[in-house]
């Protein structure tokens, strides 16, 4: 048996092993249950939350700072893209609603 045949045999064994693994478990372990859309939405709302937290701490009411912290940390606990977007939009708009309501 030549070196090339040994190498091809090893590659075939690895291929069989990868095909035998459940596809969903492998993908879930690599992305921790998040999809790429969820990761992008988490980053966008995290950046918005960082701006809210900084501005709320320096200039605004505590509710703005609170919404900023929620926007930064809730994506760690929510994996569904629909819920990430819905919760993110709610906490993005909430400081404006509270500001208008307080007048």
N, C-alpha and C positions, 0 to 999 in steps of 0.2 A: 504494500500500500504506500503510495507516494504522499508527500506532504500536502499536495493540493487536495487529494482525496480525503485526507484527515481533516483538513480545514473545511471542506464542503460538508463533511459529515457533522462536524461541530456546529456549523451554521444551521444545518437542518434540524439538529437537536434544539437549538435555541429558538428557532422558528416554531417548532412544535410546542415548546413550552409556552411561548407567548400566545399562541393560538388557543391553548388550553385554559388560559386565564380568563375569568369573566371580564368582559369589556367594561361594564359599568363600574365595577369595583376599582379597576385600574385608573379610570378617568376620575373617579371621585376621590381617590387617594392623592392624585397629583394636583387637583384643583380644590380640594377640600369641599366639594359639592357646589362650587361656584361655576357659572358659565363665564365666558369672556365678556358678554354683555353686562353681567352682574359685577364683574371686576371693574369695568370702565365706569359704570354708574356709581360704584362705591368710591372710586377715585374722585369723580366729579363732585359728589355730595360731600366727600371729605374735605376737598379744597374750599367749597362754599362754607362748610362748617368752621374751617380754620379762620376764614375771613370774619365770619359772624362772631366767633369767640374772641378774636382780637379786638374787633370794633366794639363789641359789647363790654369787654373789660375796660377799655379806655374811655369810650364816649357814651355808650348807650345804656339802656336798662339791663338788669340781670336776666330778663327773659331772652334777650338776644344772645347773651353769652350761653345760657342754658341750651337754647336751640342749636347753637354752634357745636357744643359738646355732644349733643344727641346726634347731629348730622355726622360728626366725625366717628362716633363709636357704634351706632346701630348697625352698619353693614357687617360688622363682625358676627352678629347674631342672626341675621336674616340672609337666606341664600337664594330665595326666589326673586327673579328680576322684577316681576310685577310689584311685589311688596316693597322692594328697595326703592323703586321709582315713586310709588304712591306715598310711602312714608317720607321719602326725601323731599318731594314737592310740598307735602303738608308742613314739614318743619322749616322749609325754605320760606313759605308764605306766612307762617304763623307770626313772626315778629311784626310784619306789616299790618296784619289784622289787629294784633294787640295794641300797636301804636295808634291806629285809627280809632279803636274802641275806647282808649283811655282819654281821648280829647273830649 
